Amino acid sequence: MTSVIGKSVKRTDTLGKVTGGAVYAGDVVLPGLLHGKTKRATVAHARIKSIDTSKALALPGVKAILTHVDVPRVLHYGSPHPRSASVTQDQYILDTKVRYYGEGVAAVAATSEEIAELACELIEVTYEPLPAVFTVEDALKPDAPAIHEVGPGGNLVLPPFVVTRGDVEKGFAEADLIVEGEYGMGRPTPAYMEPNVCVCQWDPLGKLTVWTSTQSPFMVRGTLAEVLDLPLNKVRVLVDHMGGGFGAKQDLFQHEFLCALLAQRTRRPVRMEFTRKETFLGGRTRHPGTVWIRQGFKRDGTITAREAKVVFNSGAYGSHGPGVTAVGTAALTSLYRCENVRLEGRCVYTNTPIAGAFRGYGVVQTYYALDILMDEAAEKLGLDPAELKLKNAVREGDVAPSNHPLTGHGLEDCIRRGMEETGWASRSEKRPSPKAARLRRGWGMGCEMHGSSAYPGIKEQGNAVVRMNEDGSVTLMTGTTGLGTGAHTALAQITAEELGVKFEDVAVVHGDTDVVPWDIGAFASHTTFMAGRACQMAAAEVKAKVLARAADKLEVSAADLEMKDSVISVKGVPGLSMTVRDAIAAEKGIPAPQLLGEGSYHPTKSYSFAAHFVEVEVDTETGQVTVLQVVPVHEIGKIIHPIAAAGQIEGGIQQGIGHTLSEDFVVDHRDGRPLNASFVDYKMPLAMDMPPIRTIILETAPSDGGPFGAKGVGEDPIIAIGPAIANAIYDAIGVRFRHYPIPPEQILSALAEREGAQAA
Amino acid sequence: MTSVIGKSVKRTDTLGKVTGGAVYAGDVVLPGLLHGKTKRATVAHARIKSIDTSKALALPGVKAILTHVDVPRVLHYGSPHPRSASVTQDQYILDTKVRYYGEGVAAVAATSEEIAELACELIEVTYEPLPAVFTVEDALKPDAPAIHEVGPGGNLVLPPFVVTRGDVEKGFAEADLIVEGEYGMGRPTPAYMEPNVCVCQWDPLGKLTVWTSTQSPFMVRGTLAEVLDLPLNKVRVLVDHMGGGFGAKQDLFQHEFLCALLAQRTRRPVRMEFTRKETFLGGRTRHPGTVWIRQGFKRDGTITAREAKVVFNSGAYGSHGPGVTAVGTAALTSLYRCENVRLEGRCVYTNTPIAGAFRGYGVVQTYYALDILMDEAAEKLGLDPAELKLKNAVREGDVAPSNHPLTGHGLEDCIRRGMEETGWASRSEKRPSPKAARLRRGWGMGCEMHGSSAYPGIKEQGNAVVRMNEDGSVTLMTGTTGLGTGAHTALAQITAEELGVKFEDVAVVHGDTDVVPWDIGAFASHTTFMAGRACQMAAAEVKAKVLARAADKLEVSAADLEMKDSVISVKGVPGLSMTVRDAIAAEKGIPAPQLLGEGSYHPTKSYSFAAHFVEVEVDTETGQVTVLQVVPVHEIGKIIHPIAAAGQIEGGIQQGIGHTLSEDFVVDHRDGRPLNASFVDYKMPLAMDMPPIRTIILETAPSDGGPFGAKGVGEDPIIAIGPAIANAIYDAIGVRFRHYPIPPEQILSALAEREGAQAA
């Protein structure tokens, strides 16, 4: 029986947020603060012939301008330090070449944002244009221009990523039915609420302090230290509150280096904040691309073989391309059981905005393809699609994409529960008739699985330090970042639960790389799972120290003691107890030692599962798709904070609806210029667009690694919603869409095309 | 052979100080900051009949006013949490009674300091005057007004503190000579460079953040938490740089409570900074008082008995009166050996400014008396005063004032070395003649001893956490405060030395009670001694973890490894070595665990010693005394940073010269009004007034507790200089002064009196 976890305690971050008291990086004000701006390229591919800064420098209020000649020339990239195989190092702070429209070519520090912007306009850049490519098809042509000097060549970000299992030829030979299709996806952006923002200040001893909106403060510390040639204890990165990242803010952005360098040059603090437009131009998107899949089936639905070719468009730089390609491609070994698999993933440079890490990390794209193909196959096999998926669902003993054995039957549990909840078997009977009415309804479902933690056993490590103060109150020190997910609340719950104190007794110190333990960053659904387990370990160490002191004072064995709500009792002896405060108080003049505990957890990989069931209504006159209801069923092991977990699920569904129906950051294929870099033109679903969501969370397959059996739920909810909607649209109007987003004009033109075909 | 300690490495705090980059509490600027001011009483003893704030509240810009009806009525005081026997709890934040001229009776928060000051003037307080007492003599009279309701009564702060050893009557009976005298002292103030200043802010969750100039951030946290009824993890106290405290800033001051309460009331950050005048009015002074001593001597100089009565004037509140009285009185058991001792210390409330902790902590006053009496006795015995002191100097095996056995022969070493250095035996021969010239010269000497650490074995505890970052750089986390002494440099040296890395590799995190380990505060000469030892312990733990990893990789035993300058070598095997960075790097995919070490040290008490030798010149026409040279000889165990240690010694001597010759904060005995609350009227020696100081530091008696044998040197240098000067003046002009300060007018009147007597 737990007393703190599993309850939706009041989150520690929300009151600050609703009262405006929460401090974000952009709220930092320092005496003498300067404002920095980035001069961005207006060409997609070019060599820089010259940059004339004289007019800009003459502008009163301009304090410094940096171009490529002023900054260290170190190839860098991003992501957790020490460097990861998931990312490429192909970027300079400022280069002599431009590879996409909107890339930074210079930076200004001035006494106001307005002056800095004006100075950017006054900087004159002369370009020598280069031929540009905007699609993977063009980029892969033999005569395509080379965008980078580094890498395997042919505009590949990495050599093709290949996974094979079993004998694919034999599998297809045994098939009664072979289904194949090519699926494509647009370029959704994370569109986080808080724009990228950074404030940098150097102290007289050459120590750099950075306030920045990042998911990975220690990555920022490590990479800045490396590029600027500083020891790690000379770079301090501070993140208190943060307004979303969704993976994109795992990268280090140009402005973070430039802000540090401008502050160094001017000897004054400098602040650089993206405009909303810059979050599109200089931000990170999901990888657009195509997924071709071919699957063989037995008549009973058993999958005999699977082949796939994944091609992702990385944009101008590699960023997380390698990781996204590998994870997205390898995901196709699983979800639905198949012994014979051959997969190939490629990631290709183009002269378009940079694709990076984004919630779902490649799996959104590949499971979208797989789950529509399964729907198509079910129809051809004359089987119910949910039954087909249930039959093939991965389960205990199967091998996960990460090659770990899977435990439990989470996916089957989710599918079965969703079918029950929606009355799936009788869904056709409930459909409003006549079928030919203007408004047509349909049901669809999709599945997903996603691992908690990214690189189990390699370099991931959850760390925590727990300290009990002399009044029995507790301070948890964690390097994790709160993106807005309530992570620190969950970690405090875990600490309180393990320690035997009240939730309110635990304060969380985070967001200061000088003082909190190292953390890899907030991504890969691993904060609660991995850092949570480290908190549990650290709390257990403190508890042991407290109980040892209490045992001395009570003259019993520590093993006979239990602790709850800060009261220590002797098991089975009512009345024999003492408060934690008394236990740790000085006795015979000897004070308690430092009550410090530390935890380090190297994770195993645990998978969470979900099945999303969706009902849509299609207006056949306007092409408008309305999602009427969503029933997401998630299996995530032990729930720490039910409302926060449900919040993750609902947020993921909202983002997923946007990506499936309306969101696409579009680049003009003539000149590489983005066409909708604003919230006016880039369409996201708002609160009033949201359907009712009946979230169901199962705890049927607890992890053996996470705290109290918990698993992650950050990535999962954005994956299954897309194919569920696409399958529901097919169910409603009988038209199959193999590309997202699916905007009204495509619905209308597909309906018109079908009517034309029927008429012919 | 040490490589980092014992060297005067570049201090980490100085560059920030000289460039203006160092951040003091007063430099903190926050959005919406209000300014607070204290309305101070203009009577010395009165009951408050009423306070009319209506005019003040009507002033535009005034945001809140607090009087005694608005603040929690909790008796508090100060000093390290949990509460210490060294201090009294006799003060309310704001009371219904005024006990000294300048006491705070209300506080204002307004949009500017000027408005807050004006509002204070507009507050109308009606007093019911009470009879006031300004001297201990008046306060101890049977019909004296009672200043407090708490305490033992009779205006005593604590019951008389009595120490007896041996048989004093027998001792005096055995004496060949009995010498007695009463010695008195004025009221010097610490006059720290940085005025008291405090900034308070509450976050939306009710957490209080306090930037304040304090020696004891954890005391501030503990006492504020207690008085405001908050858990300790809801109060965060921040101190980065600090501009001196000298003991006074061990107390919590009225404005620190008021600042927190004004910020709570206004929901805005509030800043309160003392004017220089307020540092006098509302600050803390040394305890003025009288010390009566009677000593018996054998003809050969052996002391047979000692009796003393110490009476300290505590001012309006007790503050550190109990501690200062006990330590100052008990000090008379020692310095010069004596088996038969009877001492009584009393501490008395008066309606004068508050006396508190001040460098030397009561010992300045009592050793001043003892060391002049020894000089008087030497003359009567026909012995050289230095020889008399050397004969009686405490030594190995004697019992210290704290009842610990003393180790080593530090005091004898100091006296002997000083006699050598000054050519003491032949000093009279070097004296300029004729003796009757206008300018007369003389030599004097004084001795002292002072313990490192205040409450050994009771509640003192040095703590440290040391973390090695993944690049091998090191972060030391310490709760100690840097008053300007270079403490954090010394702690980094100790950490680097023990760990085997370079000094530059160690960064120090301090000054944030949320994250650093608990510390009792920077006082009692114990930072280097006690926290330093904890740093050494924490560093040793990290080193063991690093060596274990290196041993694995090098396939040798960790016991065979040594580490220096971040290189780990196999002892006796040249060439077999690896860097720390390589040792801690991930191997076989497994990263190093958190490299965290912690140290907690409960100190023994170690004593440092000194003898000061001084030459003065007295101008018999003006009464001016010029200190021509000082030769201080200090024995402090292992020196960590020679220049910083010498800086402590020189600073103490400068303060001591001031107290002995010119500094006295004077209260008008008619109405209790201070007469010289400014640097114009309160005369301190400036840099140009300083004599040459030839500092000699001995390391002949290392402590067995401190790091590498180090002992403290913070309190010591202010003690022996006073009697050395007084004895030198006697040597020069033959007039004995038993009271400090000794201003020119006293010299002149004493000379005139003697001439009158000689003429008669």
Interface residues (C-beta under 8 A of the other chain):
Chain A: T12 L15 G16 T19 G21 A22 V29 P31 H81 P82 D203 P204 L205 K207 G222 A225 P231 L232 N233 K234 G457 I458 K459 Q461 N463 V465 R467 N469 E470 D471 S473 V474 T475 M477 D505 V506 A507 V509 D512 D514 V515 V516 P517 W518 A585 A586 G589 I590 P591 P593 Q594 L596 E598 S600 H602
Chain B: T12 L15 G16 T19 G21 A22 V29 P31 H81 P82 D203 P204 L205 K207 G222 A225 P231 L232 N233 K234 G457 I458 K459 Q461 N463 V465 R467 N469 E470 D471 S473 V474 T475 M477 D505 V506 A507 V509 D512 D514 V515 V516 P517 W518 A585 A586 G589 I590 P591 P593 Q594 L596 E598 S600 H602
